[in-house]
Amino acid sequence: MGILKRLDETIIIEDDRKSKKELVEYCILEGISLNDANLENINLSSLDFDNVFINGTSFKNANLSNISSKNASFIDCDFSGARLYGCNLLHTEFENCIFENVDFRDCIGDMKNILTVAIDTYVMNFSKTHLSLGCQIKTIQEWKTINIDDIEDEEQK
């Protein structure tokens, strides 16, 4: 149950009494490197990533909702399919990271990789490939085929 591994399968830390989320929290608190870690599909919601430096880690399909990441740096990390719902990323550095199919609704972006704009009653977040408007998140290509009536119809549901 409680094993964290690097992408090359070497063990970072193991403790049968702790969940993977608890082990990640322990590593952060104790200064144990999470570089090149495999943190895929882990619920890491509400964890404190303040002041961490993480390089080469995979967060694919991880739940990172409501994390704190003030003054954190994520370099060459893969966030594909991750959930960043409700995060404030303004003081977070992302360098050369992948953000494919990320759920960033109600997220305040870092204003470099994920941008946030308030438009009338909507909050809009977007990256290179995806855009969320209100509760809807789609690829930019999908948004290009939608007209305003489709958006209003969706809101009425």
N, C-alpha and C positions, 0 to 999 in steps of 0.2 A: 504494500500500500504506500509506504513512504519512501520512495526512491526518486531522486532527481539525477538525471543523466545529461551528459553533454551530447551534442549531435553525433559524435563519434562513438557513442554508447559507453564511454567511461563514466563511472559513478562520481557525482559531485558530493552527495550526502545521502545517507540511508538511516531511517529511523522508523521502525514498524509502528510506533505509537503516535506518529504525526502524519497528517495528510500532506499532500504535495504543496498545498497552499501554505500550510504552517511551516514546511521546510523552506519555501521561498522566503517567507517572512523572516525566518531564523537566519538564512544566508545574508539577507539585507542587513539585519541588525548586527550580525557578527562580522560583517565585511568579507564574507566568503564570495568569491567571484562567481557571477552567473554568466560570464562570457561563454559564448558558444553553447549555451544550455538549450535543451529541448523542453520548452515550456508549453508545448502544443496541447490544446484541448483541456487546459487547467482553468478552474474558476479562481481567478486572482482578484476578484472584485473587492473594492474598498481597501486594498493594500496600500501601504505608504512606500512609494518608490522615490521619495525626496532625496536629492543629492547622490543618486546612484549613477554609476557609469556601466553600461551594459553594451557589449560588442558582440555581434555575430549570433545573437540568440534568436530562436524561432518561437514566436508567440502565435503561430497559426491556430486559428479557431479558439483562442483563449478568451475568457471573459475578463476584461480589464475595466469593466464599468466602475465609475466613481473612484478610480485610483487617484492618489495624490502623487504628482511627479514634478514638484517644484525643483528647479535647478538640476534635473536629471538629464543624462545624455544617453541616447540610444543610437548606436552606430552600426550600420550594416545589419539591422534586425529585420525580420520578416513578420509583419502583422497581418498577413493575408487571412481574411475571414474573421478577424478578431472583433470583439465588441468593446468599443470605447465610449459607450453611452454615458453621458453625464460627466465626462472628464473635463477638467480645465488644463489645457496643455500650453498656456501662454508662456510659461517660463520653463519649457521643456525643449531640449535640443534633439532633433531627429536628423541624422545625416545618412544619406544613401539607404534609406529604409524602404521596404515594400509595403504599400497600403492597398492591396487589391481586395475588393468586396468587404471593406471594413464598415461596420455599423457605427457611425459617429453622430447619430442623432443626439440633440441636446448637448453637444460637445463644444467647448470653446477651443478652437484650433490654435496651433502654434503660429499661425499666420504666415507660414512658409510652405508646409506640406499639406496641412489641413486648414482651410480658411473658413471663417465664420462671418456671416453678414446677417443683420436683422432687417427684414423687408416687411413693412406694414405689420401684420400679425404673425408673420412667419419667421422662423430662424432657418437660415440656409447654410449648410456646411458643404464644402466640396474639396476634392483632391484632384489629382491628374485624371482619374478615370471615373469617379463617382460623385454624385450630387444628392444631398438629402434636402428636402423641402418639407417642413412640418414633419409628419410621421412617415413620409414616403422616401425611400432611398432607391435610386436606380443608377445605371451607368449613364454617362453623359450621352452616349449614342441613343439609349432608350428615351431620355428626356427630349431629344431632338424630334422624335416622332409623336410626341404628345401635344395636344392643344389645350387651351385654357379650360374648355368645357370638360375635358376628361379629368382635370384636377378638381374642378368644382364638384363633379359627379362623385368622385372618390371621397370627398369630404362629407357628402350627404349620407354616406353609408354608415 
